[in-house]
């Protein structure tokens, strides 16, 4: 067989298998039996002279050839759908799975609201939230396994599109009974008391200046501005002590309840925790720039009506988040 004679249905089946890594599940997506999916894969393997998928204990794993073609193929299929004008999205009746990558505090602030919106306006859609900390985030966006990633990114490749969700800066959280709760804060405050900070990857994961770079995408690994913090100790004999560094924000109230530690957190999270716990938020006692939280997606999704609708909902709900 020649590549020129490939049935487009074979490519659609390949895309389903790549996404599901399971013949039976892929068959359900394309309304075919498992044997029909297997037969289609055999035909495609003959055309491309590659196994495409290898059986493992964890399911079907794509070969290097399959990994290389998956992203471009999904984009091509999406363009075909757009050209045929079959992507109309009716929220009330649509059955669709949205996959969004975000860390835990963005999930609690934005995606919790988004879930409620979907339940009210698009009740047949499903929302899957993946951790934005995964090292292959850009690759997952490339191959279409993640629709939108939300976070702070210093560099965004031209193949990706983005929109601003909100901007934020660093603030300090403390228990309302903390010795500094009613006192003026100075740069010495962060030297006197140990800190809690959110860090989702350090130098051992390849982080440079608080960012992890992969496939051209630079995503924030530390949920605070280390450069601004380090300026506090310029000329001092000691440095701020980050006593607890953790990947999740939900434990912050418990950590501060019985200690005099200070938590260094994004302002959007700080306001939410101050509102819902016994914590008090204070501005950082040093110069700290505001940074943009952005939603990022692949350029092939620009004309996907369902994802256009989803992005509009996210932009609308983000206005409810105080920073």
C-alpha positions, 0 to 999 in steps of 0.5 A: 500500500502507498501512503497516498491511498491511506483511508482517513478512517485509519488515521482517526483510529490511530488518534483514538488508540494514541489517546486511549492506549487501549483497543477496546476503549479506542473502539468505543470512541470511534464506534468500532469493535476491538477487532475492527480497530486491531485490523485497522492498525494492522493496515496502517502498520503495513503502510508505514512499515512501523509497529506504531504501538507495542503491548506492555503491562501498562497498555499500548505504548507508542513507538518513536514513529507514532510519537512523532506523527501524533501531534501533527496528525491530530492537528490535521484531523482538526483542520479537516473537521473545521473545513467541513464545518462539523465542529458546532458546539451546543453546550447544553447537548454536547458530549465532550471531555475537556483536559486542563493542566493546572497546579492545585491552587489554580484548580481551587480558584478557577477550575472549581468555578469552571466545574460549576459552570459546566454542570449548569451550562454543559452538563454532559461534558467532563472535566479532567484536570492534570497536574501542570507539574509533569515534565512533559507538559509541552509534549502533552499539549503538542500531541493533544492530550492536554487542551489547555495549561494554566500557569506562569510561563516565561517563554511561550513557543510560537506554536502555542497561543495564550490569554491572560487569566489574571496577574498576581504578586507575592504576599505573606500569610500568617496565623491571625495570632502571629506576633507580626499580625498587627505589626508593620512588616519590614524586610527583616521580618522574612529573616526573623521568621522561617518561611513556607513556600510552594515549590513544584520542582527544583534544580534536581528536575532541571529548574533554572531561576525558578523555571523548568524549560522543556520543548521551548516552554518555560513554566514556573516551578517555584510559586514565588519570586526567588529573585525578589526574595533574595534581594531582601538579604543583600548585604545581610549576613544571613538569608531567608530560611525556607523551612518548608518547601512543598508541592501543594498549597492545601497544607498551609493553614495547618502548618501556620496554625501552630507555628510562627512561620510565614507562608510566601504565596501568590496573592490570589491564593492568599486572599482566598485563604484569608477569606476561608481560614484563620490566616491573615494576608500581608503585602510582602515587605519588599519590591515584588513585580506582578506576574501574569497567569496565562492559559496556553493551548496549541495553535491548532485549537484556535478554531475548535468551537468547543475549546473557544467556548471553554476559553470564554468561560475561563476568562469570564470566571477569572474575573471573579478571582481577586488578586 
